[in-house]
Amino acid sequence: MLKQLMLQRKIDAVNKSLEELRNKEELFKTRTEELEATITEAETDEEIEVVEKEVEKLEKEKDEVEEKKKKLEDELKQLESELEELNRKAPKNKEGKRHMPKRDETREAINEFIRSKGSVQKRDEFTSVEGGALIPEELLPATKEKVDELDLSKYIRTVKVNRGSGKYPVISKSGGRFVSVAELEKNPELATPTFTEVNYDIETYRGYIPISQEAIDDADYDIIGLISEDIRDQELNTKNEQIAAAFKTATSKAVTGLDGIIAMFNKDFKQVYNVKAYVSASLFNELDLLKDNNGRYLLEDDITVASGKRIKGKEVIVLDDTVIGTKEGDLVGFFGDAYEFVTLFDRKQSSVKWVDHNIYGQLLAGFVRFDIQKVDDVAGLYVTYTSETDSGV
């Protein structure tokens, strides 16, 4: 038992160090956005040189953090494997149960719930949700991000909620600013913030987990580990679809040719917004081929963003045609500040449950709970693009 306790202490310490590194990665995102704005505004050689040094410094810090993170993740995997092996060999108490940490008791109880198709009666070790087993967030560790994986939720505001419905106050960007005040002088009138109450109502989304009864019956390994990646994948795809659906509700705008794109960026957005372009693959291809009269391409190269491109200094995110549009070939996209435009209300509850099926009898289903709501109408536009050739210009 002492070995298990020591291993658990080490695991907790590694998790704490990993959390610190993840917080640093979040700070890197903010610094990257600030540098992006600085790069756009830099005019003289001296200013460009200063920015280049800052970029080099940031990239070096990113590499160092990524290296430390990988080492810690490898160490964590080894420690958890050792702990699991010790728990498996641990002596049983009078009731026939092994002594193990609460987290492992929960994991084993859910494994047994799945194996028994929900027939286990004693469920003290986990929480039941509508006849299913609630999987704690800590038992679904985030899988390593795939290189080509797109997660739209990282571009929007996420609010964790503990209730199924409610109201959330949002402050619109007023464009206000501080005003200098002399000592003992009366406070000046400041811009009054505009509060908007957004109603949210958590939805439940269900998907079947592709695992056979035979695989569960024969499994002498951790079933939670087997199904967690699939739950994460389905949750990611579902959230992407719902966020894209919210993008489509933005104010519609028709844009024609290169001049239309440039005019939109120059005039249609307040400078306070952090505008990005979320475009269909077909529109991305159109924009990637656009040139001005001097032969210069509209899109700018940038290896620091996933698409490898920017448009007037703004990041371009590429989505499948049928995600941001309705069919293949749609030249559409959401242009705006996604973080201000839409909010994800996340119940942070994943669960599994055996459900009846008209063909296969029973199938294991996964459930996730969240809601997506538009909060700032003027923060984005849903654009339909037409080339100058197609428009007859």
C-alpha positions as CSV (number, residue, x, y, z in Angstrom):
1,M,0.0,0.0,0.0
2,L,2.9,2.3,0.7
3,K,4.2,1.9,-2.8
4,Q,0.8,2.9,-4.2
5,L,0.7,6.0,-2.0
6,M,4.2,7.0,-3.1
7,L,3.4,6.5,-6.8
8,Q,0.1,8.5,-6.4
9,R,2.1,11.3,-4.9
10,K,4.5,11.3,-7.8
11,I,1.6,11.2,-10.3
12,D,0.0,14.2,-8.6
13,A,3.2,16.1,-8.7
14,V,3.7,15.3,-12.4
15,N,0.1,16.3,-13.1
16,K,0.7,19.6,-11.3
17,S,3.8,20.3,-13.4
18,L,1.9,19.5,-16.6
19,E,-0.9,21.9,-15.6
20,E,1.6,24.6,-15.2
21,L,3.1,23.9,-18.7
22,R,-0.4,24.0,-20.2
23,N,-1.1,27.3,-18.6
24,K,2.1,28.6,-20.2
25,E,0.9,27.3,-23.5
26,E,-2.3,29.4,-23.1
27,L,-0.1,32.5,-22.4
28,F,1.8,31.7,-25.6
29,K,-1.4,32.0,-27.6
30,T,-2.0,35.5,-26.2
31,R,1.6,36.5,-26.9
32,T,1.3,35.1,-30.4
33,E,-1.8,37.2,-31.1
34,E,0.0,40.3,-29.8
35,L,3.0,39.6,-32.0
36,E,0.7,39.1,-35.0
37,A,-0.8,42.5,-34.5
38,T,2.7,44.0,-34.1
39,I,4.0,42.4,-37.3
40,T,1.1,43.9,-39.2
41,E,1.9,47.4,-37.8
42,A,5.7,47.3,-38.1
43,E,6.9,49.7,-40.7
44,T,10.6,50.5,-40.2
45,D,13.5,48.1,-40.4
46,E,14.2,48.7,-36.7
47,E,10.7,47.8,-35.7
48,I,10.8,44.7,-37.9
49,E,14.1,43.6,-36.3
50,V,12.7,44.0,-32.8
51,V,9.6,41.9,-33.8
52,E,11.9,39.2,-35.3
53,K,13.8,38.9,-32.1
54,E,10.6,38.6,-30.1
55,V,9.3,35.9,-32.4
56,E,12.6,33.9,-32.1
57,K,12.4,34.2,-28.3
58,L,8.8,33.0,-28.3
59,E,9.5,30.0,-30.6
60,K,12.4,29.0,-28.4
61,E,10.2,29.1,-25.3
62,K,7.5,27.1,-27.0
63,D,10.1,24.4,-28.0
64,E,11.4,24.2,-24.4
65,V,7.9,23.9,-23.0
66,E,6.9,21.2,-25.5
67,E,10.1,19.2,-24.7
68,K,9.4,19.3,-21.0
69,K,5.8,18.5,-21.6
70,K,6.6,15.4,-23.6
71,K,9.0,14.1,-20.9
72,L,6.4,14.6,-18.2
73,E,3.7,12.9,-20.3
74,D,6.0,9.9,-20.8
75,E,6.9,9.9,-17.1
76,L,3.2,10.1,-16.2
77,K,2.3,7.2,-18.5
78,Q,5.0,5.0,-16.8
79,L,3.9,5.9,-13.3
80,E,0.2,5.2,-14.0
81,S,1.2,1.9,-15.6
82,E,3.2,0.9,-12.4
83,L,0.3,2.0,-10.1
84,E,-2.2,0.0,-12.1
85,E,0.0,-3.1,-12.0
86,L,0.4,-2.8,-8.2
87,N,-3.3,-2.3,-7.7
88,R,-4.0,-5.4,-9.8
89,K,-1.7,-7.4,-7.5
90,A,-2.9,-5.8,-4.3
91,P,-4.4,-8.1,-1.5
92,K,-8.1,-8.1,-1.1
93,N,-10.0,-7.2,2.1
94,K,-12.6,-9.2,3.9
95,E,-15.3,-8.2,1.4
96,G,-13.1,-9.4,-1.5
97,K,-12.2,-5.9,-2.7
98,R,-8.7,-4.6,-3.3
99,H,-7.5,-1.5,-1.5
100,M,-7.0,1.2,-4.1
101,P,-7.3,5.0,-4.5
102,K,-10.8,6.5,-5.0
103,R,-10.1,7.3,-8.6
104,D,-9.2,3.7,-9.4
105,E,-12.3,2.4,-7.5
106,T,-14.4,4.6,-9.7
107,R,-12.7,3.4,-12.9
108,E,-13.1,-0.2,-11.9
109,A,-16.8,0.3,-10.9
110,I,-17.6,1.8,-14.3
111,N,-15.7,-1.0,-16.1
112,E,-17.9,-3.5,-14.2
113,F,-21.0,-1.5,-15.0
114,I,-20.2,-1.7,-18.7
115,R,-19.3,-5.4,-18.6
116,S,-22.5,-6.3,-16.8
117,K,-24.6,-4.2,-19.2
118,G,-25.7,-2.0,-16.3
119,S,-27.0,-4.8,-14.1
120,V,-24.6,-4.2,-11.2
121,Q,-26.6,-3.0,-8.2
122,K,-24.0,-1.4,-6.0
123,R,-23.1,2.0,-7.6
124,D,-21.5,3.8,-4.6
125,E,-18.3,4.3,-6.5
126,F,-19.7,6.3,-9.4
127,T,-22.6,8.7,-10.1
128,S,-25.6,7.5,-12.0
129,V,-27.1,9.8,-14.7
130,E,-30.5,8.7,-16.1
131,G,-29.6,5.0,-15.7
132,G,-26.1,5.5,-17.1
133,A,-22.7,5.8,-15.5
134,L,-21.2,9.3,-15.3
135,I,-17.6,9.3,-16.3
136,P,-15.6,11.9,-14.3
137,E,-13.5,14.3,-16.3
138,E,-10.3,13.0,-14.8
139,L,-10.9,9.6,-16.2
140,L,-11.1,11.0,-19.7
141,P,-7.6,12.5,-20.2
142,A,-7.3,14.7,-23.2
143,T,-5.8,12.7,-26.0
144,K,-2.7,14.0,-27.8
145,E,-3.8,16.5,-30.4
146,K,-3.5,15.2,-33.9
147,V,-1.7,17.4,-36.4
148,D,-4.7,17.7,-38.7
149,E,-7.3,17.9,-36.0
150,L,-9.5,21.0,-35.9
151,D,-11.1,22.0,-32.7
152,L,-13.3,25.1,-33.1
153,S,-14.0,25.3,-29.4
154,K,-10.5,26.7,-28.8
155,Y,-11.5,29.8,-30.8
156,I,-14.6,30.6,-28.8
157,R,-15.5,31.5,-25.2
158,T,-16.3,28.5,-23.1
159,V,-18.2,28.8,-19.8
160,K,-18.5,25.8,-17.5
161,V,-21.9,25.5,-16.0
162,N,-23.3,23.3,-13.2
163,R,-27.0,23.6,-14.1
164,G,-29.1,22.4,-17.0
165,S,-30.3,25.8,-17.9
166,G,-29.9,29.4,-16.9
167,K,-28.9,32.9,-17.9
168,Y,-25.4,34.3,-18.5
169,P,-24.6,38.0,-18.5
170,V,-22.5,39.2,-21.4
171,I,-20.9,42.7,-21.6
172,S,-20.8,44.0,-25.2
173,K,-17.6,45.7,-26.2
174,S,-18.4,49.4,-25.6
175,G,-15.2,50.9,-27.1
176,G,-14.9,52.8,-23.8
177,R,-11.6,53.9,-22.4
178,F,-10.1,55.3,-19.2
179,V,-9.9,59.1,-18.9
180,S,-7.1,60.9,-17.0
181,V,-8.3,62.6,-13.8
182,A,-6.5,65.2,-11.7
183,E,-6.4,64.6,-7.9
184,L,-9.6,65.5,-6.1
185,E,-11.3,66.2,-9.4
186,K,-14.8,64.8,-10.0
187,N,-14.9,61.4,-11.8
188,P,-15.7,61.8,-15.5
189,E,-18.6,60.0,-17.2
190,L,-17.4,56.7,-18.6
191,A,-19.0,54.6,-21.4
192,T,-21.8,52.7,-19.9
193,P,-21.3,48.9,-20.4
194,T,-24.1,47.1,-22.2
195,F,-25.2,44.0,-20.5
196,T,-27.0,41.3,-22.4
197,E,-28.5,38.2,-20.7
198,V,-28.0,35.1,-22.8
199,N,-30.3,32.1,-22.0
200,Y,-28.7,28.7,-22.3
201,D,-30.4,25.3,-22.2
202,I,-28.0,22.3,-22.1
203,E,-28.6,19.8,-24.8
204,T,-27.7,16.1,-24.6
205,Y,-26.0,14.5,-27.6
206,R,-25.8,10.8,-28.0
207,G,-23.6,8.6,-30.2
208,Y,-22.9,4.9,-30.3
209,I,-19.4,3.7,-29.3
210,P,-18.0,1.1,-31.8
211,I,-17.2,-1.6,-29.4
212,S,-18.5,-5.2,-29.6
213,Q,-19.9,-7.2,-26.7
214,E,-17.2,-9.8,-27.4
215,A,-14.5,-7.2,-27.0
216,I,-15.9,-6.3,-23.6
217,D,-16.4,-9.9,-22.5
218,D,-12.8,-10.8,-23.4
219,A,-11.2,-7.6,-22.1
220,D,-8.9,-8.0,-19.2
221,Y,-7.8,-4.4,-19.6
222,D,-9.2,-1.0,-18.8
223,I,-12.4,-0.5,-20.8
224,I,-12.5,3.2,-20.0
225,G,-9.2,3.6,-21.7
226,L,-10.6,1.8,-24.7
227,I,-13.6,4.0,-25.2
228,S,-12.3,7.4,-24.0
229,E,-10.6,8.3,-27.3
230,D,-13.8,7.6,-29.2
231,I,-15.9,9.7,-26.8
232,R,-13.4,12.5,-27.3
233,D,-13.5,12.2,-31.1
234,Q,-17.3,12.2,-31.2
235,E,-17.5,15.1,-28.7
236,L,-15.1,17.1,-30.9
237,N,-17.0,16.5,-34.1
238,T,-20.3,17.3,-32.4
239,K,-19.1,20.6,-31.0
240,N,-17.5,21.6,-34.3
241,E,-20.8,21.0,-36.1
242,Q,-22.8,23.0,-33.6
243,I,-20.3,25.9,-33.6
244,A,-20.3,26.0,-37.4
245,A,-24.1,26.0,-37.3
246,A,-23.9,29.1,-35.0
247,F,-21.5,30.8,-37.5
248,K,-24.2,30.4,-40.2
249,T,-26.6,32.5,-38.2
250,A,-24.4,35.6,-38.5
251,T,-25.6,38.5,-40.6
252,S,-25.3,37.5,-44.3
253,K,-23.1,39.4,-46.7
254,A,-22.4,38.9,-50.4
255,V,-18.8,39.7,-51.4
256,T,-17.5,39.8,-55.0
257,G,-13.8,39.5,-56.0
258,L,-10.6,40.8,-54.5
259,D,-11.9,44.3,-54.0
260,G,-14.9,43.1,-52.1
261,I,-12.8,41.0,-49.7
262,I,-10.5,43.9,-49.0
263,A,-13.3,46.4,-48.5
264,M,-15.0,44.0,-46.0
265,F,-11.9,43.8,-43.9
266,N,-11.3,47.5,-44.1
267,K,-14.8,48.7,-43.2
268,D,-17.1,46.1,-41.8
269,F,-15.4,45.3,-38.4
270,K,-14.6,47.4,-35.4
271,Q,-11.0,47.4,-34.6
272,V,-11.7,46.1,-31.1
273,Y,-12.6,42.7,-32.5
274,N,-10.0,39.9,-33.1
275,V,-11.1,39.0,-36.6
276,K,-10.3,35.6,-38.2
277,A,-11.6,33.9,-41.4
278,Y,-13.3,30.5,-41.0
279,V,-13.8,29.5,-44.6
280,S,-14.8,26.4,-46.7
281,A,-12.1,24.5,-48.4
282,S,-13.5,25.7,-51.8
283,L,-13.4,29.3,-50.7
284,F,-9.9,28.9,-49.4
285,N,-8.8,27.6,-52.8
286,E,-10.4,30.6,-54.5
287,L,-8.8,33.1,-52.1
288,D,-5.4,31.3,-52.4
289,L,-5.4,32.0,-56.1
290,L,-6.4,35.7,-56.0
291,K,-3.8,38.2,-57.1
292,D,-3.8,42.0,-57.3
293,N,-2.8,44.0,-60.4
294,N,0.9,43.7,-59.4
295,G,0.8,39.9,-59.3
296,R,0.8,39.7,-55.5
297,Y,-1.3,37.0,-53.9
298,L,-4.0,38.0,-51.4
299,L,-3.2,35.3,-48.9
300,E,0.1,35.7,-46.9
301,D,2.2,32.7,-45.9
302,D,2.5,32.0,-42.1
303,I,3.8,28.7,-40.8
304,T,2.6,29.5,-37.3
305,V,-1.0,28.8,-38.2
306,A,-2.6,25.5,-39.1
307,S,-3.7,26.6,-42.6
308,G,-0.3,28.2,-43.3
309,K,-2.1,31.3,-44.5
310,R,-3.3,34.7,-43.4
311,I,-5.5,37.3,-45.1
312,K,-4.6,40.9,-44.3
313,G,-2.8,39.7,-41.3
314,K,-5.8,37.7,-40.0
315,E,-5.6,33.9,-39.5
316,V,-7.4,31.7,-42.0
317,I,-9.1,28.5,-40.6
318,V,-10.2,26.0,-43.2
319,L,-13.3,23.9,-42.7
320,D,-15.0,21.2,-44.9
321,D,-17.4,22.6,-47.4
322,T,-20.3,20.7,-45.8
323,V,-19.5,21.9,-42.3
324,I,-19.5,25.7,-42.8
325,G,-21.7,25.4,-45.9
326,T,-24.4,23.0,-47.1
327,K,-22.8,21.2,-50.0
328,E,-19.5,20.6,-51.8
329,G,-18.3,23.6,-53.7
330,D,-19.9,26.2,-51.5
331,L,-17.8,29.5,-51.4
332,V,-18.8,30.6,-47.9
333,G,-17.2,31.4,-44.6
334,F,-17.6,33.1,-41.2
335,F,-15.5,36.3,-40.9
336,G,-15.3,37.8,-37.5
337,D,-14.3,37.4,-33.8
338,A,-15.6,33.9,-32.9
339,Y,-14.7,34.4,-29.3
340,E,-17.1,37.4,-29.0
341,F,-19.7,36.0,-31.4
342,V,-20.6,32.7,-29.8
343,T,-20.3,31.0,-26.3
344,L,-20.1,27.3,-25.5
345,F,-21.9,26.5,-22.2
346,D,-20.2,23.2,-21.2
347,R,-21.9,20.9,-18.7
348,K,-18.6,18.9,-18.7
349,Q,-20.4,15.6,-18.3
350,S,-19.6,12.5,-20.3
351,S,-21.5,9.3,-19.6
352,V,-22.1,5.8,-21.0
353,K,-25.2,3.7,-21.0
354,W,-26.5,0.5,-22.6
355,V,-29.4,1.4,-24.9
356,D,-31.9,-0.7,-26.9
357,H,-31.4,-1.1,-30.6
358,N,-33.9,-2.4,-33.1
359,I,-31.3,-4.6,-34.9
360,Y,-28.4,-5.3,-32.5
361,G,-30.4,-5.6,-29.3
362,Q,-28.3,-3.4,-27.1
363,L,-25.4,-1.0,-27.9
364,L,-23.1,1.0,-25.7
365,A,-23.8,4.7,-26.2
366,G,-21.9,7.8,-25.1
367,F,-23.5,11.1,-24.0
368,V,-22.1,14.6,-23.9
369,R,-23.9,17.7,-22.7
370,F,-23.5,21.3,-23.8
371,D,-25.2,24.3,-25.5
372,I,-24.0,26.8,-28.1
373,Q,-25.4,30.3,-28.1
374,K,-24.8,33.5,-30.2
375,V,-24.0,36.4,-27.9
376,D,-22.7,39.3,-30.0
377,D,-24.4,39.8,-33.4
378,V,-22.0,42.5,-34.7
379,A,-18.9,40.4,-34.1
380,G,-19.1,38.4,-37.3
381,L,-20.5,38.0,-40.8
382,Y,-21.5,34.9,-42.8
383,V,-20.1,35.6,-46.2
384,T,-21.0,34.2,-49.6
385,Y,-18.3,34.8,-52.2
386,T,-18.6,35.3,-55.9
387,S,-15.6,35.6,-58.2
388,E,-15.4,38.6,-60.5
389,T,-15.4,36.2,-63.5
390,D,-18.7,34.5,-62.3
391,S,-20.3,37.9,-61.6
392,G,-19.5,39.2,-65.1
393,V,-17.3,42.0,-63.8
